[in-house]
Structure formats: structure tokens, C-alpha cells
């Protein structure tokens, strides 16, 4: 079974950079390799 992946939008990326909502810990928990952004 494949690991679940997450598409991060610009708002979520900004919150991560600002340290809001403990998102850094959530990204660490799921693994950075499972967090994606759009190239479009």
C-alpha cells in the first residue's frame, strides 16, 4: 500500500514558514517526502 501524500497550497506553505498551527510538527510526522506543491 502506498503512503498517503498531501498537496500543500500557498496558504499552508506560508503558515509553515511562519510557524503557525504547529504545522511543522505535522509535516515531520507525515514525512517531508509526502508533502507536495504544484509546479503549475
ModelCIF file with pLDDT and N, C-alpha, C, O atoms, coordinates in Angstrom:
data_MODEL
#
_entry.id   MODEL 
#
_entity.id                         1 
_entity.type                       polymer 
_entity.pdbx_number_of_molecules   1 
#
_entity_poly.entity_id                      1 
_entity_poly.type                           'polypeptide(L)' 
_entity_poly.nstd_linkage                   no 
_entity_poly.nstd_monomer                   no 
_entity_poly.pdbx_seq_one_letter_code       
;(UNK)(UNK)(UNK)(UNK)(UNK)(UNK)(UNK)(UNK)(UNK)(UNK)(UNK)(UNK)(UNK)(UNK)(UNK)(UNK)
(UNK)(UNK)(UNK)(UNK)(UNK)(UNK)(UNK)(UNK)(UNK)(UNK)(UNK)(UNK)(UNK)(UNK)(UNK)(UNK)
(UNK)(UNK)(UNK)(UNK)(UNK)(UNK)(UNK)(UNK)
;
_entity_poly.pdbx_seq_one_letter_code_can   XXXXXXXXXXXXXXXXXXXXXXXXXXXXXXXXXXXXXXXX 
_entity_poly.pdbx_strand_id                 A 
#
loop_
_entity_poly_seq.entity_id 
_entity_poly_seq.num 
_entity_poly_seq.mon_id 
_entity_poly_seq.hetero 
1 1  UNK n 
1 2  UNK n 
1 3  UNK n 
1 4  UNK n 
1 5  UNK n 
1 6  UNK n 
1 7  UNK n 
1 8  UNK n 
1 9  UNK n 
1 10 UNK n 
1 11 UNK n 
1 12 UNK n 
1 13 UNK n 
1 14 UNK n 
1 15 UNK n 
1 16 UNK n 
1 17 UNK n 
1 18 UNK n 
1 19 UNK n 
1 20 UNK n 
1 21 UNK n 
1 22 UNK n 
1 23 UNK n 
1 24 UNK n 
1 25 UNK n 
1 26 UNK n 
1 27 UNK n 
1 28 UNK n 
1 29 UNK n 
1 30 UNK n 
1 31 UNK n 
1 32 UNK n 
1 33 UNK n 
1 34 UNK n 
1 35 UNK n 
1 36 UNK n 
1 37 UNK n 
1 38 UNK n 
1 39 UNK n 
1 40 UNK n 
#
_struct_asym.id          A 
_struct_asym.entity_id   1 
#
loop_
_ma_qa_metric.id 
_ma_qa_metric.mode 
_ma_qa_metric.name 
_ma_qa_metric.software_group_id 
_ma_qa_metric.type 
1 global pLDDT . pLDDT 
2 local  pLDDT . pLDDT 
#
_ma_qa_metric_global.metric_id      1 
_ma_qa_metric_global.metric_value   91.88 
_ma_qa_metric_global.model_id       1 
_ma_qa_metric_global.ordinal_id     1 
#
loop_
_ma_qa_metric_local.label_asym_id 
_ma_qa_metric_local.label_comp_id 
_ma_qa_metric_local.label_seq_id 
_ma_qa_metric_local.metric_id 
_ma_qa_metric_local.metric_value 
_ma_qa_metric_local.model_id 
_ma_qa_metric_local.ordinal_id 
A UNK 1  2 64.00 1 1  
A UNK 2  2 72.00 1 2  
A UNK 3  2 78.00 1 3  
A UNK 4  2 91.00 1 4  
A UNK 5  2 94.00 1 5  
A UNK 6  2 95.00 1 6  
A UNK 7  2 95.00 1 7  
A UNK 8  2 95.00 1 8  
A UNK 9  2 94.00 1 9  
A UNK 10 2 92.00 1 10 
A UNK 11 2 94.00 1 11 
A UNK 12 2 94.00 1 12 
A UNK 13 2 94.00 1 13 
A UNK 14 2 95.00 1 14 
A UNK 15 2 96.00 1 15 
A UNK 16 2 95.00 1 16 
A UNK 17 2 95.00 1 17 
A UNK 18 2 97.00 1 18 
A UNK 19 2 96.00 1 19 
A UNK 20 2 96.00 1 20 
A UNK 21 2 95.00 1 21 
A UNK 22 2 95.00 1 22 
A UNK 23 2 95.00 1 23 
A UNK 24 2 95.00 1 24 
A UNK 25 2 96.00 1 25 
A UNK 26 2 94.00 1 26 
A UNK 27 2 94.00 1 27 
A UNK 28 2 95.00 1 28 
A UNK 29 2 95.00 1 29 
A UNK 30 2 94.00 1 30 
A UNK 31 2 94.00 1 31 
A UNK 32 2 93.00 1 32 
A UNK 33 2 94.00 1 33 
A UNK 34 2 96.00 1 34 
A UNK 35 2 95.00 1 35 
A UNK 36 2 94.00 1 36 
A UNK 37 2 93.00 1 37 
A UNK 38 2 89.00 1 38 
A UNK 39 2 82.00 1 39 
A UNK 40 2 75.00 1 40 
#
loop_
_atom_site.group_PDB 
_atom_site.id 
_atom_site.type_symbol 
_atom_site.label_atom_id 
_atom_site.label_alt_id 
_atom_site.label_comp_id 
_atom_site.label_asym_id 
_atom_site.label_entity_id 
_atom_site.label_seq_id 
_atom_site.pdbx_PDB_ins_code 
_atom_site.Cartn_x 
_atom_site.Cartn_y 
_atom_site.Cartn_z 
_atom_site.occupancy 
_atom_site.B_iso_or_equiv 
_atom_site.pdbx_formal_charge 
_atom_site.auth_seq_id 
_atom_site.auth_comp_id 
_atom_site.auth_asym_id 
_atom_site.auth_atom_id 
_atom_site.pdbx_PDB_model_num 
ATOM 1   N N  . UNK A 1 1  ? 0.844  -1.189 0.000   1.00 64.00 ? 1  UNK A N  1 
ATOM 2   C CA . UNK A 1 1  ? 0.000  0.000  0.000   1.00 64.00 ? 1  UNK A CA 1 
ATOM 3   C C  . UNK A 1 1  ? 0.888  1.250  0.000   1.00 64.00 ? 1  UNK A C  1 
ATOM 4   O O  . UNK A 1 1  ? 1.869  1.321  0.740   1.00 64.00 ? 1  UNK A O  1 
ATOM 5   N N  . UNK A 1 2  ? 0.537  2.233  -0.834  1.00 72.00 ? 2  UNK A N  1 
ATOM 6   C CA . UNK A 1 2  ? 1.299  3.484  -0.918  1.00 72.00 ? 2  UNK A CA 1 
ATOM 7   C C  . UNK A 1 2  ? 1.013  4.382  0.271   1.00 72.00 ? 2  UNK A C  1 
ATOM 8   O O  . UNK A 1 2  ? -0.075 4.367  0.848   1.00 72.00 ? 2  UNK A O  1 
ATOM 9   N N  . UNK A 1 3  ? 2.021  5.161  0.617   1.00 78.00 ? 3  UNK A N  1 
ATOM 10  C CA . UNK A 1 3  ? 1.830  6.149  1.672   1.00 78.00 ? 3  UNK A CA 1 
ATOM 11  C C  . UNK A 1 3  ? 0.936  7.266  1.149   1.00 78.00 ? 3  UNK A C  1 
ATOM 12  O O  . UNK A 1 3  ? 0.918  7.555  -0.048  1.00 78.00 ? 3  UNK A O  1 
ATOM 13  N N  . UNK A 1 4  ? 0.204  7.882  2.050   1.00 91.00 ? 4  UNK A N  1 
ATOM 14  C CA . UNK A 1 4  ? -0.653 8.993  1.661   1.00 91.00 ? 4  UNK A CA 1 
ATOM 15  C C  . UNK A 1 4  ? 0.207  10.225 1.432   1.00 91.00 ? 4  UNK A C  1 
ATOM 16  O O  . UNK A 1 4  ? 1.148  10.479 2.184   1.00 91.00 ? 4  UNK A O  1 
ATOM 17  N N  . UNK A 1 5  ? -0.112 10.988 0.399   1.00 94.00 ? 5  UNK A N  1 
ATOM 18  C CA . UNK A 1 5  ? 0.600  12.226 0.088   1.00 94.00 ? 5  UNK A CA 1 
ATOM 19  C C  . UNK A 1 5  ? -0.338 13.406 0.247   1.00 94.00 ? 5  UNK A C  1 
ATOM 20  O O  . UNK A 1 5  ? -1.559 13.268 0.164   1.00 94.00 ? 5  UNK A O  1 
ATOM 21  N N  . UNK A 1 6  ? 0.253  14.567 0.475   1.00 95.00 ? 6  UNK A N  1 
ATOM 22  C CA . UNK A 1 6  ? -0.513 15.780 0.738   1.00 95.00 ? 6  UNK A CA 1 
ATOM 23  C C  . UNK A 1 6  ? -0.064 16.894 -0.189  1.00 95.00 ? 6  UNK A C  1 
ATOM 24  O O  . UNK A 1 6  ? 1.130  17.176 -0.290  1.00 95.00 ? 6  UNK A O  1 
ATOM 25  N N  . UNK A 1 7  ? -1.020 17.536 -0.872  1.00 95.00 ? 7  UNK A N  1 
ATOM 26  C CA . UNK A 1 7  ? -0.752 18.685 -1.731  1.00 95.00 ? 7  UNK A CA 1 
ATOM 27  C C  . UNK A 1 7  ? -0.910 19.947 -0.872  1.00 95.00 ? 7  UNK A C  1 
ATOM 28  O O  . UNK A 1 7  ? -1.988 20.220 -0.345  1.00 95.00 ? 7  UNK A O  1 
ATOM 29  N N  . UNK A 1 8  ? 0.163  20.697 -0.744  1.00 95.00 ? 8  UNK A N  1 
ATOM 30  C CA . UNK A 1 8  ? 0.146  21.904 0.089   1.00 95.00 ? 8  UNK A CA 1 
ATOM 31  C C  . UNK A 1 8  ? -0.098 23.128 -0.782  1.00 95.00 ? 8  UNK A C  1 
ATOM 32  O O  . UNK A 1 8  ? 0.600  23.345 -1.773  1.00 95.00 ? 8  UNK A O  1 
ATOM 33  N N  . UNK A 1 9  ? -1.090 23.923 -0.408  1.00 94.00 ? 9  UNK A N  1 
ATOM 34  C CA . UNK A 1 9  ? -1.330 25.154 -1.161  1.00 94.00 ? 9  UNK A CA 1 
ATOM 35  C C  . UNK A 1 9  ? -0.473 26.285 -0.580  1.00 94.00 ? 9  UNK A C  1 
ATOM 36  O O  . UNK A 1 9  ? 0.207  26.100 0.429   1.00 94.00 ? 9  UNK A O  1 
ATOM 37  N N  . UNK A 1 10 ? -0.511 27.441 -1.219  1.00 92.00 ? 10 UNK A N  1 
ATOM 38  C CA . UNK A 1 10 ? 0.367  28.538 -0.811  1.00 92.00 ? 10 UNK A CA 1 
ATOM 39  C C  . UNK A 1 10 ? 0.071  29.026 0.603   1.00 92.00 ? 10 UNK A C  1 
ATOM 40  O O  . UNK A 1 10 ? 0.990  29.421 1.322   1.00 92.00 ? 10 UNK A O  1 
ATOM 41  N N  . UNK A 1 11 ? -1.188 29.006 1.009   1.00 94.00 ? 11 UNK A N  1 
ATOM 42  C CA . UNK A 1 11 ? -1.525 29.440 2.368   1.00 94.00 ? 11 UNK A CA 1 
ATOM 43  C C  . UNK A 1 11 ? -0.882 28.526 3.407   1.00 94.00 ? 11 UNK A C  1 
ATOM 44  O O  . UNK A 1 11 ? -0.325 29.002 4.396   1.00 94.00 ? 11 UNK A O  1 
ATOM 45  N N  . UNK A 1 12 ? -0.956 27.228 3.186   1.00 94.00 ? 12 UNK A N  1 
ATOM 46  C CA . UNK A 1 12 ? -0.369 26.276 4.125   1.00 94.00 ? 12 UNK A CA 1 
ATOM 47  C C  . UNK A 1 12 ? 1.148  26.441 4.164   1.00 94.00 ? 12 UNK A C  1 
ATOM 48  O O  . UNK A 1 12 ? 1.747  26.401 5.238   1.00 94.00 ? 12 UNK A O  1 
ATOM 49  N N  . UNK A 1 13 ? 1.772  26.626 3.005   1.00 94.00 ? 13 UNK A N  1 
ATOM 50  C CA . UNK A 1 13 ? 3.220  26.837 2.966   1.00 94.00 ? 13 UNK A CA 1 
ATOM 51  C C  . UNK A 1 13 ? 3.600  28.093 3.747   1.00 94.00 ? 13 UNK A C  1 
ATOM 52  O O  . UNK A 1 13 ? 4.603  28.092 4.461   1.00 94.00 ? 13 UNK A O  1 
ATOM 53  N N  . UNK A 1 14 ? 2.825  29.149 3.627   1.00 95.00 ? 14 UNK A N  1 
ATOM 54  C CA . UNK A 1 14 ? 3.093  30.388 4.371   1.00 95.00 ? 14 UNK A CA 1 
ATOM 55  C C  . UNK A 1 14 ? 2.937  30.145 5.867   1.00 95.00 ? 14 UNK A C  1 
ATOM 56  O O  . UNK A 1 14 ? 3.744  30.640 6.654   1.00 95.00 ? 14 UNK A O  1 
ATOM 57  N N  . UNK A 1 15 ? 1.931  29.402 6.272   1.00 96.00 ? 15 UNK A N  1 
ATOM 58  C CA . UNK A 1 15 ? 1.740  29.092 7.689   1.00 96.00 ? 15 UNK A CA 1 
ATOM 59  C C  . UNK A 1 15 ? 2.914  28.270 8.229   1.00 96.00 ? 15 UNK A C  1 
ATOM 60  O O  . UNK A 1 15 ? 3.358  28.480 9.358   1.00 96.00 ? 15 UNK A O  1 
ATOM 61  N N  . UNK A 1 16 ? 3.409  27.340 7.423   1.00 95.00 ? 16 UNK A N  1 
ATOM 62  C CA . UNK A 1 16 ? 4.563  26.532 7.847   1.00 95.00 ? 16 UNK A CA 1 
ATOM 63  C C  . UNK A 1 16 ? 5.772  27.434 8.063   1.00 95.00 ? 16 UNK A C  1 
ATOM 64  O O  . UNK A 1 16 ? 6.465  27.313 9.073   1.00 95.00 ? 16 UNK A O  1 
ATOM 65  N N  . UNK A 1 17 ? 6.029  28.340 7.116   1.00 95.00 ? 17 UNK A N  1 
ATOM 66  C CA . UNK A 1 17 ? 7.172  29.245 7.229   1.00 95.00 ? 17 UNK A CA 1 
ATOM 67  C C  . UNK A 1 17 ? 7.059  30.174 8.429   1.00 95.00 ? 17 UNK A C  1 
ATOM 68  O O  . UNK A 1 17 ? 8.068  30.557 9.021   1.00 95.00 ? 17 UNK A O  1 
ATOM 69  N N  . UNK A 1 18 ? 5.831  30.537 8.785   1.00 97.00 ? 18 UNK A N  1 
ATOM 70  C CA . UNK A 1 18 ? 5.612  31.429 9.930   1.00 97.00 ? 18 UNK A CA 1 
ATOM 71  C C  . UNK A 1 18 ? 5.516  30.683 11.261  1.00 97.00 ? 18 UNK A C  1 
ATOM 72  O O  . UNK A 1 18 ? 5.447  31.310 12.318  1.00 97.00 ? 18 UNK A O  1 
ATOM 73  N N  . UNK A 1 19 ? 5.512  29.353 11.217  1.00 96.00 ? 19 UNK A N  1 
ATOM 74  C CA . UNK A 1 19 ? 5.434  28.565 12.444  1.00 96.00 ? 19 UNK A CA 1 
ATOM 75  C C  . UNK A 1 19 ? 4.043  28.533 13.062  1.00 96.00 ? 19 UNK A C  1 
ATOM 76  O O  . UNK A 1 19 ? 3.907  28.389 14.277  1.00 96.00 ? 19 UNK A O  1 
ATOM 77  N N  . UNK A 1 20 ? 3.019  28.664 12.245  1.00 96.00 ? 20 UNK A N  1 
ATOM 78  C CA . UNK A 1 20 ? 1.645  28.696 12.745  1.00 96.00 ? 20 UNK A CA 1 
ATOM 79  C C  . UNK A 1 20 ? 1.046  27.293 12.847  1.00 96.00 ? 20 UNK A C  1 
ATOM 80  O O  . UNK A 1 20 ? 1.397  26.392 12.086  1.00 96.00 ? 20 UNK A O  1 
ATOM 81  N N  . UNK A 1 21 ? 0.147  27.136 13.794  1.00 95.00 ? 21 UNK A N  1 
ATOM 82  C CA . UNK A 1 21 ? -0.713 25.948 13.927  1.00 95.00 ? 21 UNK A CA 1 
ATOM 83  C C  . UNK A 1 21 ? 0.059  24.641 14.066  1.00 95.00 ? 21 UNK A C  1 
ATOM 84  O O  . UNK A 1 21 ? -0.480 23.575 13.769  1.00 95.00 ? 21 UNK A O  1 
ATOM 85  N N  . UNK A 1 22 ? 1.292  24.704 14.506  1.00 95.00 ? 22 UNK A N  1 
ATOM 86  C CA . UNK A 1 22 ? 2.131  23.518 14.698  1.00 95.00 ? 22 UNK A CA 1 
ATOM 87  C C  . UNK A 1 22 ? 2.227  22.665 13.425  1.00 95.00 ? 22 UNK A C  1 
ATOM 88  O O  . UNK A 1 22 ? 2.343  21.441 13.491  1.00 95.00 ? 22 UNK A O  1 
ATOM 89  N N  . UNK A 1 23 ? 2.175  23.332 12.271  1.00 95.00 ? 23 UNK A N  1 
ATOM 90  C CA . UNK A 1 23 ? 2.233  22.599 11.004  1.00 95.00 ? 23 UNK A CA 1 
ATOM 91  C C  . UNK A 1 23 ? 3.598  21.972 10.765  1.00 95.00 ? 23 UNK A C  1 
ATOM 92  O O  . UNK A 1 23 ? 3.690  20.943 10.096  1.00 95.00 ? 23 UNK A O  1 
ATOM 93  N N  . UNK A 1 24 ? 4.665  22.571 11.298  1.00 95.00 ? 24 UNK A N  1 
ATOM 94  C CA . UNK A 1 24 ? 5.990  21.974 11.144  1.00 95.00 ? 24 UNK A CA 1 
ATOM 95  C C  . UNK A 1 24 ? 6.011  20.563 11.728  1.00 95.00 ? 24 UNK A C  1 
ATOM 96  O O  . UNK A 1 24 ? 6.583  19.648 11.136  1.00 95.00 ? 24 UNK A O  1 
ATOM 97  N N  . UNK A 1 25 ? 5.393  20.396 12.874  1.00 96.00 ? 25 UNK A N  1 
ATOM 98  C CA . UNK A 1 25 ? 5.342  19.082 13.518  1.00 96.00 ? 25 UNK A CA 1 
ATOM 99  C C  . UNK A 1 25 ? 4.501  18.100 12.709  1.00 96.00 ? 25 UNK A C  1 
ATOM 100 O O  . UNK A 1 25 ? 4.821  16.913 12.639  1.00 96.00 ? 25 UNK A O  1 
ATOM 101 N N  . UNK A 1 26 ? 3.443  18.588 12.110  1.00 94.00 ? 26 UNK A N  1 
ATOM 102 C CA . UNK A 1 26 ? 2.594  17.705 11.304  1.00 94.00 ? 26 UNK A CA 1 
ATOM 103 C C  . UNK A 1 26 ? 3.316  17.250 10.045  1.00 94.00 ? 26 UNK A C  1 
ATOM 104 O O  . UNK A 1 26 ? 3.189  16.098 9.631   1.00 94.00 ? 26 UNK A O  1 
ATOM 105 N N  . UNK A 1 27 ? 4.088  18.171 9.428   1.00 94.00 ? 27 UNK A N  1 
ATOM 106 C CA . UNK A 1 27 ? 4.870  17.806 8.243   1.00 94.00 ? 27 UNK A CA 1 
ATOM 107 C C  . UNK A 1 27 ? 5.911  16.763 8.622   1.00 94.00 ? 27 UNK A C  1 
ATOM 108 O O  . UNK A 1 27 ? 6.101  15.788 7.895   1.00 94.00 ? 27 UNK A O  1 
ATOM 109 N N  . UNK A 1 28 ? 6.584  16.953 9.743   1.00 95.00 ? 28 UNK A N  1 
ATOM 110 C CA . UNK A 1 28 ? 7.565  15.974 10.204  1.00 95.00 ? 28 UNK A CA 1 
ATOM 111 C C  . UNK A 1 28 ? 6.917  14.614 10.435  1.00 95.00 ? 28 UNK A C  1 
ATOM 112 O O  . UNK A 1 28 ? 7.508  13.579 10.127  1.00 95.00 ? 28 UNK A O  1 
ATOM 113 N N  . UNK A 1 29 ? 5.701  14.619 10.978  1.00 95.00 ? 29 UNK A N  1 
ATOM 114 C CA . UNK A 1 29 ? 5.010  13.368 11.297  1.00 95.00 ? 29 UNK A CA 1 
ATOM 115 C C  . UNK A 1 29 ? 4.665  12.569 10.035  1.00 95.00 ? 29 UNK A C  1 
ATOM 116 O O  . UNK A 1 29 ? 4.780  11.343 10.035  1.00 95.00 ? 29 UNK A O  1 
ATOM 117 N N  . UNK A 1 30 ? 4.249  13.237 8.976   1.00 94.00 ? 30 UNK A N  1 
ATOM 118 C CA . UNK A 1 30 ? 3.880  12.521 7.744   1.00 94.00 ? 30 UNK A CA 1 
ATOM 119 C C  . UNK A 1 30 ? 5.076  12.318 6.822   1.00 94.00 ? 30 UNK A C  1 
ATOM 120 O O  . UNK A 1 30 ? 5.029  11.496 5.908   1.00 94.00 ? 30 UNK A O  1 
ATOM 121 N N  . UNK A 1 31 ? 6.156  13.075 7.066   1.00 94.00 ? 31 UNK A N  1 
ATOM 122 C CA . UNK A 1 31 ? 7.358  12.963 6.246   1.00 94.00 ? 31 UNK A CA 1 
ATOM 123 C C  . UNK A 1 31 ? 7.350  13.985 5.128   1.00 94.00 ? 31 UNK A C  1 
ATOM 124 O O  . UNK A 1 31 ? 6.379  14.105 4.381   1.00 94.00 ? 31 UNK A O  1 
ATOM 125 N N  . UNK A 1 32 ? 8.436  14.712 5.025   1.00 93.00 ? 32 UNK A N  1 
ATOM 126 C CA . UNK A 1 32 ? 8.544  15.764 4.012   1.00 93.00 ? 32 UNK A CA 1 
ATOM 127 C C  . UNK A 1 32 ? 8.371  15.195 2.607   1.00 93.00 ? 32 UNK A C  1 
ATOM 128 O O  . UNK A 1 32 ? 7.841  15.874 1.727   1.00 93.00 ? 32 UNK A O  1 
ATOM 129 N N  . UNK A 1 33 ? 8.813  13.954 2.387   1.00 94.00 ? 33 UNK A N  1 
ATOM 130 C CA . UNK A 1 33 ? 8.688  13.333 1.068   1.00 94.00 ? 33 UNK A CA 1 
ATOM 131 C C  . UNK A 1 33 ? 7.237  13.103 0.661   1.00 94.00 ? 33 UNK A C  1 
ATOM 132 O O  . UNK A 1 33 ? 6.962  12.836 -0.509  1.00 94.00 ? 33 UNK A O  1 
ATOM 133 N N  . UNK A 1 34 ? 6.307  13.201 1.605   1.00 96.00 ? 34 UNK A N  1 
ATOM 134 C CA . UNK A 1 34 ? 4.887  13.015 1.316   1.00 96.00 ? 34 UNK A CA 1 
ATOM 135 C C  . UNK A 1 34 ? 4.127  14.331 1.203   1.00 96.00 ? 34 UNK A C  1 
ATOM 136 O O  . UNK A 1 34 ? 2.904  14.327 1.066   1.00 96.00 ? 34 UNK A O  1 
ATOM 137 N N  . UNK A 1 35 ? 4.834  15.452 1.257   1.00 95.00 ? 35 UNK A N  1 
ATOM 138 C CA . UNK A 1 35 ? 4.224  16.769 1.123   1.00 95.00 ? 35 UNK A CA 1 
ATOM 139 C C  . UNK A 1 35 ? 4.667  17.375 -0.208  1.00 95.00 ? 35 UNK A C  1 
ATOM 140 O O  . UNK A 1 35 ? 5.862  17.536 -0.456  1.00 95.00 ? 35 UNK A O  1 
ATOM 141 N N  . UNK A 1 36 ? 3.720  17.702 -1.042  1.00 94.00 ? 36 UNK A N  1 
ATOM 142 C CA . UNK A 1 36 ? 3.992  18.166 -2.395  1.00 94.00 ? 36 UNK A CA 1 
ATOM 143 C C  . UNK A 1 36 ? 3.417  19.550 -2.633  1.00 94.00 ? 36 UNK A C  1 
ATOM 144 O O  . UNK A 1 36 ? 2.474  19.969 -1.962  1.00 94.00 ? 36 UNK A O  1 
ATOM 145 N N  . UNK A 1 37 ? 4.003  20.262 -3.607  1.00 93.00 ? 37 UNK A N  1 
ATOM 146 C CA . UNK A 1 37 ? 3.437  21.519 -4.087  1.00 93.00 ? 37 UNK A CA 1 
ATOM 147 C C  . UNK A 1 37 ? 3.253  21.403 -5.596  1.00 93.00 ? 37 UNK A C  1 
ATOM 148 O O  . UNK A 1 37 ? 3.898  20.585 -6.254  1.00 93.00 ? 37 UNK A O  1 
ATOM 149 N N  . UNK A 1 38 ? 2.380  22.218 -6.120  1.00 89.00 ? 38 UNK A N  1 
ATOM 150 C CA . UNK A 1 38 ? 2.114  22.195 -7.559  1.00 89.00 ? 38 UNK A CA 1 
ATOM 151 C C  . UNK A 1 38 ? 3.216  22.942 -8.311  1.00 89.00 ? 38 UNK A C  1 
ATOM 152 O O  . UNK A 1 38 ? 3.732  23.952 -7.832  1.00 89.00 ? 38 UNK A O  1 
ATOM 153 N N  . UNK A 1 39 ? 3.567  22.439 -9.482  1.00 82.00 ? 39 UNK A N  1 
ATOM 154 C CA . UNK A 1 39 ? 4.514  23.117 -10.350 1.00 82.00 ? 39 UNK A CA 1 
ATOM 155 C C  . UNK A 1 39 ? 3.806  23.984 -11.361 1.00 82.00 ? 39 UNK A C  1 
ATOM 156 O O  . UNK A 1 39 ? 4.457  24.604 -12.203 1.00 82.00 ? 39 UNK A O  1 
ATOM 157 N N  . UNK A 1 40 ? 2.506  24.042 -11.302 1.00 75.00 ? 40 UNK A N  1 
ATOM 158 C CA . UNK A 1 40 ? 1.718  24.754 -12.308 1.00 75.00 ? 40 UNK A CA 1 
ATOM 159 C C  . UNK A 1 40 ? 1.638  26.206 -12.010 1.00 75.00 ? 40 UNK A C  1 
ATOM 160 O O  . UNK A 1 40 ? 1.011  26.956 -12.758 1.00 75.00 ? 40 UNK A O  1 
#
